[in-house]
């Protein structure tokens, strides 16, 4: 009987430790999120589970960890300090209970199917995949680059990157950046033709255009207040954003491109922004993945790597 009581005591102690570890893991995710709903989506659990875990932790500590209102949550000073300690503790415990190296290697083997806009994929995601391929030689990647919006319900996609939010609870989505869009031209082009003073003046100037391959026509240029135009007679048109960027740099015409492309050239003086008071609201970039069962280690690894890579350019 004494041995049975000891066994039961050990079992319940282990269960308490496991529950409290999960409580800390949920709390850390909430502290790094804008809302409990966002934290729940990252962890593939319900928002109610996040709320319960935070409330239990608040009772244990006797302190309020979050200020809550209709706009979201804000971690308190005490909560922020606790989150720093909790994140370290969770990471150390995770490392302590890592599976054997052979099992870990097996989980980091296999194919990851990806989709992203062309320029983001080429310039920012490919270097990330190069680094991952060097570190994890058994990973394989199938990258689909397209500026046409891919159906997110496609079961063949493990991770996607897109402009605009994803209103579908079957997916976990992380907002990673919100680049502005600039209308730019070279100094030489501006010297020859002058700067446009109003949006409609663009149709009297040489321009470039990016063709929407799914619609067969040029993408519109967007401006503040919902205004937009489609260049009437662009001097250069392409279905490839990199080619359009090169045409703009060559002085063929004014073009509208995202800040992650324009900013380096604006900084060096190769491009000059125009119509800045008419700039549209930034377009948000999201990384998403299907929310289905346990997430394979290789998917979580690449997802987190994409999030980290794109957050650097936010």
C-alpha positions as CSV (number, residue, x, y, z in Angstrom):
1,X,0.0,0.0,0.0
2,X,2.8,2.4,0.9
3,X,4.4,1.8,-2.5
4,X,1.1,2.4,-4.2
5,X,0.7,5.7,-2.4
6,X,4.2,6.7,-3.5
7,X,3.5,5.8,-7.1
8,X,0.3,7.8,-7.1
9,X,2.0,10.8,-5.5
10,X,4.7,10.6,-8.1
11,X,2.1,10.5,-10.9
12,X,0.2,13.5,-9.6
13,X,3.4,15.5,-9.1
14,X,4.5,14.8,-12.6
15,X,1.1,15.8,-13.9
16,X,1.2,19.1,-11.9
17,X,4.7,19.9,-13.3
18,X,3.5,19.1,-16.9
19,X,0.4,21.3,-16.5
20,X,2.4,24.2,-15.1
21,X,5.0,23.9,-17.9
22,X,2.2,24.1,-20.4
23,X,0.7,27.1,-18.5
24,X,4.1,28.9,-18.8
25,X,4.3,28.0,-22.5
26,X,0.9,29.5,-23.1
27,X,1.7,32.6,-21.0
28,X,4.9,33.3,-23.0
29,X,3.0,33.1,-26.3
30,X,0.3,35.5,-25.0
31,X,3.0,37.9,-23.8
32,X,4.4,38.0,-27.3
33,X,1.0,38.4,-29.0
34,X,-1.4,41.2,-29.5
35,X,-4.4,39.2,-28.2
36,X,-5.2,35.9,-26.6
37,X,-6.8,34.9,-29.9
38,X,-3.6,35.4,-31.7
39,X,-1.7,33.4,-29.1
40,X,-4.3,30.6,-29.4
41,X,-3.8,30.5,-33.2
42,X,-0.1,30.1,-32.8
43,X,-0.4,27.2,-30.4
44,X,-3.4,25.6,-32.2
45,X,-5.5,25.8,-29.0
46,X,-8.7,27.7,-28.1
47,X,-8.7,31.3,-26.9
48,X,-10.5,30.0,-23.8
49,X,-7.6,27.7,-23.0
50,X,-5.2,30.7,-23.1
51,X,-7.5,32.7,-20.9
52,X,-7.7,29.9,-18.3
53,X,-4.0,29.4,-18.3
54,X,-3.3,33.1,-17.7
55,X,-6.0,33.3,-15.0
56,X,-4.4,30.3,-13.2
57,X,-1.0,31.8,-13.4
58,X,-2.3,35.1,-12.1
59,X,-3.9,33.3,-9.1
60,X,-0.6,31.4,-8.4
61,X,1.4,34.7,-8.4
62,X,-1.2,36.9,-6.9
63,X,-0.5,39.5,-9.6
64,X,-2.3,40.9,-12.7
65,X,-0.2,39.8,-15.7
66,X,-2.2,41.6,-18.5
67,X,-4.3,44.7,-18.9
68,X,-7.3,43.7,-20.9
69,X,-9.6,45.9,-23.0
70,X,-11.7,45.7,-26.1
71,X,-8.7,46.6,-28.3
72,X,-6.5,43.8,-27.1
73,X,-4.1,43.0,-24.2
74,X,-1.0,44.7,-22.8
75,X,1.4,42.8,-20.5
76,X,1.9,44.4,-17.1
77,X,5.4,45.3,-15.8
78,X,5.2,42.3,-13.5
79,X,4.0,40.1,-16.4
80,X,6.8,41.3,-18.7
81,X,9.5,40.4,-16.1
82,X,7.8,37.0,-15.5
83,X,7.6,36.4,-19.3
84,X,11.4,36.9,-19.7
85,X,12.1,34.3,-16.9
86,X,9.4,31.9,-18.1
87,X,10.7,31.9,-21.7
88,X,14.2,30.9,-20.5
89,X,12.8,28.2,-18.2
90,X,10.6,26.7,-20.9
91,X,13.4,26.7,-23.3
92,X,15.8,25.0,-20.8
93,X,13.2,22.3,-20.0
94,X,12.5,21.7,-23.6
95,X,16.2,21.2,-24.2
96,X,16.4,18.9,-21.2
97,X,13.8,16.6,-22.6
98,X,14.8,16.6,-26.2
99,X,14.5,13.3,-28.0
100,X,17.5,11.3,-29.0
101,X,19.6,12.8,-31.8
102,X,18.5,10.1,-34.2
103,X,14.8,10.9,-33.6
104,X,15.5,14.6,-33.9
105,X,17.2,14.1,-37.2
106,X,14.3,12.0,-38.4
107,X,11.8,14.8,-37.6
108,X,13.9,17.2,-39.6
109,X,13.8,15.1,-42.7
110,X,11.4,15.4,-45.5
111,X,9.8,17.9,-47.9
112,X,8.3,21.3,-47.1
113,X,6.0,22.8,-49.7
114,X,6.0,26.6,-49.9
115,X,4.4,29.4,-51.7
116,X,5.2,33.1,-51.7
117,X,5.1,36.3,-53.9
118,X,7.9,36.3,-56.5
119,X,10.1,39.1,-55.2
120,X,9.7,38.2,-51.5
121,X,10.6,34.6,-52.3
122,X,13.7,35.4,-54.4
123,X,15.2,38.1,-52.3
124,X,14.3,37.3,-48.7
125,X,13.1,33.7,-48.5
126,X,15.6,32.0,-50.7
127,X,18.5,33.1,-48.5
128,X,16.6,31.7,-45.5
129,X,16.1,28.3,-47.3
130,X,19.8,28.3,-48.2
131,X,20.7,28.6,-44.5
132,X,18.3,25.9,-43.5
133,X,19.5,23.6,-46.2
134,X,23.1,24.0,-45.0
135,X,22.1,23.3,-41.4
136,X,19.6,20.5,-42.1
137,X,20.8,18.5,-45.1
138,X,17.8,16.0,-45.0
139,X,15.3,18.8,-45.5
140,X,13.8,19.2,-49.0
141,X,11.9,22.2,-50.4
142,X,9.3,22.7,-53.1
143,X,8.9,26.5,-53.6
144,X,6.1,27.9,-55.7
145,X,6.7,31.6,-56.5
146,X,3.8,33.5,-58.0
147,X,2.2,37.0,-57.6
148,X,-1.2,35.4,-58.2
149,X,-2.9,34.6,-54.9
150,X,-2.7,30.8,-54.3
151,X,-5.8,29.1,-52.8
152,X,-4.9,28.7,-49.2
153,X,-7.1,25.6,-48.9
154,X,-4.6,23.7,-51.1
155,X,-3.5,20.7,-49.0
156,X,-0.2,20.5,-50.9
157,X,0.9,23.8,-49.3
158,X,2.7,23.5,-45.9
159,X,3.6,27.2,-45.5
160,X,2.6,30.3,-47.4
161,X,3.5,34.0,-47.5
162,X,0.9,36.5,-48.7
163,X,-0.1,40.1,-48.6
164,X,-3.2,40.7,-46.6
165,X,-4.8,38.9,-43.6
166,X,-6.2,35.4,-43.7
167,X,-9.8,35.2,-42.4
168,X,-9.9,31.4,-42.1
169,X,-9.7,29.6,-38.7
170,X,-8.3,26.5,-40.4
171,X,-4.9,28.4,-40.6
172,X,-2.4,29.8,-38.3
173,X,-1.3,33.2,-39.6
174,X,1.4,35.5,-38.3
175,X,1.6,39.2,-39.3
176,X,5.3,39.8,-39.9
177,X,5.6,43.2,-41.8
178,X,3.7,46.1,-43.3
179,X,5.8,47.7,-46.0
180,X,4.8,51.0,-47.6
181,X,4.4,51.4,-51.4
182,X,6.4,54.1,-53.2
183,X,6.1,55.6,-56.6
184,X,9.7,56.1,-57.7
185,X,11.8,57.2,-60.6
186,X,15.5,57.9,-61.3
187,X,17.0,61.3,-61.0
188,X,17.6,61.3,-64.7
189,X,14.0,60.5,-65.5
190,X,12.8,63.3,-63.2
191,X,15.3,65.7,-64.9
192,X,13.8,64.9,-68.3
193,X,10.1,64.8,-67.4
194,X,9.7,66.5,-64.0
195,X,7.9,65.1,-60.9
196,X,4.2,64.4,-61.1
197,X,2.3,66.7,-58.8
198,X,-1.0,64.8,-58.8
199,X,-1.9,61.1,-59.4
200,X,-3.5,61.8,-62.7
201,X,-0.3,63.4,-64.0
202,X,1.2,59.9,-64.2
203,X,-0.7,59.2,-67.4
204,X,1.3,62.0,-69.1
205,X,4.6,60.5,-68.0
206,X,6.5,57.2,-68.9
207,X,5.5,54.5,-66.5
208,X,6.1,50.8,-65.9
209,X,3.5,48.1,-65.1
210,X,3.4,44.7,-63.5
211,X,1.0,42.3,-65.2
212,X,-1.4,40.2,-63.1
213,X,-1.0,36.8,-64.7
214,X,-4.3,35.5,-63.3
215,X,-6.3,38.4,-64.8
216,X,-4.1,39.1,-67.8
217,X,-3.9,42.9,-67.2
218,X,-1.7,45.3,-65.2
219,X,-2.1,45.5,-61.5
220,X,-3.5,48.9,-60.5
221,X,-1.4,51.5,-58.5
222,X,-2.9,52.2,-55.1
223,X,-3.0,55.6,-53.3
224,X,-4.4,57.1,-50.2
225,X,-8.2,57.2,-49.7
226,X,-8.7,54.2,-51.9
227,X,-7.7,56.0,-55.1
228,X,-6.1,53.9,-57.8
229,X,-5.1,54.0,-61.5
230,X,-3.9,51.6,-64.1
231,X,-1.1,53.1,-66.2
232,X,-2.8,53.9,-69.6
233,X,0.2,53.3,-71.9
234,X,3.2,51.9,-69.8
235,X,6.5,52.1,-71.5
236,X,7.5,48.8,-69.9
237,X,5.2,45.9,-68.8
238,X,6.2,42.6,-67.3
239,X,4.8,39.7,-65.3
240,X,8.0,39.7,-63.3
241,X,8.5,42.2,-60.4
242,X,12.3,41.9,-60.6
243,X,12.2,42.9,-64.3
244,X,10.0,45.8,-63.6
245,X,12.3,47.0,-60.8
246,X,15.3,46.8,-63.2
247,X,13.3,48.8,-65.8
248,X,12.6,51.5,-63.2
249,X,16.3,51.6,-62.3
250,X,17.2,52.0,-66.0
251,X,15.1,55.1,-66.2
252,X,12.4,53.7,-68.5
253,X,9.6,55.1,-66.4
254,X,8.0,55.8,-63.0
255,X,6.9,52.7,-61.1
256,X,5.1,51.8,-57.9
257,X,7.0,49.2,-55.8
258,X,7.0,48.1,-52.2
259,X,9.4,49.7,-49.7
260,X,11.4,46.5,-49.3
261,X,12.5,46.9,-52.9
262,X,12.6,50.7,-53.1
263,X,14.2,51.7,-49.8
264,X,17.8,50.5,-50.6
265,X,17.8,52.4,-53.9
266,X,16.2,55.5,-52.3
267,X,18.9,55.5,-49.6
268,X,21.7,55.5,-52.3
269,X,19.9,58.2,-54.4
270,X,19.4,55.8,-57.4
271,X,15.6,56.3,-57.0
272,X,13.6,59.3,-55.9
273,X,10.1,58.9,-54.3
274,X,7.3,61.1,-55.7
275,X,3.7,61.7,-54.8
276,X,4.6,60.9,-51.2
277,X,1.5,62.7,-49.7
278,X,-0.7,60.2,-51.7
279,X,1.0,57.1,-50.4
280,X,-1.5,54.3,-49.6
281,X,-1.8,52.5,-46.3
282,X,0.9,49.8,-45.9
283,X,0.1,46.3,-47.1
284,X,0.5,43.7,-44.3
285,X,2.5,40.6,-45.0
286,X,1.5,37.3,-43.3
287,X,3.1,33.9,-43.0
288,X,0.5,31.1,-42.6
289,X,0.2,27.3,-42.3
290,X,-2.7,24.9,-42.0
291,X,-3.9,24.3,-38.5
292,X,-4.1,20.5,-38.6
293,X,-3.1,18.2,-35.8
294,X,0.5,18.1,-34.4
295,X,2.8,20.3,-36.4
296,X,5.8,18.4,-37.8
297,X,9.1,19.7,-36.5
298,X,10.3,20.5,-40.0
299,X,7.2,22.7,-40.7
300,X,7.5,24.6,-37.4
301,X,11.2,25.1,-38.1
302,X,10.7,26.6,-41.6
303,X,7.7,28.6,-40.4
304,X,9.6,30.2,-37.6
305,X,12.6,30.9,-39.9
306,X,10.3,32.7,-42.4
307,X,8.7,34.8,-39.6
308,X,12.1,35.8,-38.3
309,X,13.4,36.6,-41.8
310,X,10.5,38.9,-42.7
311,X,10.2,40.6,-39.3
312,X,13.7,42.0,-39.9
313,X,12.3,44.0,-42.8
314,X,9.2,45.3,-41.0
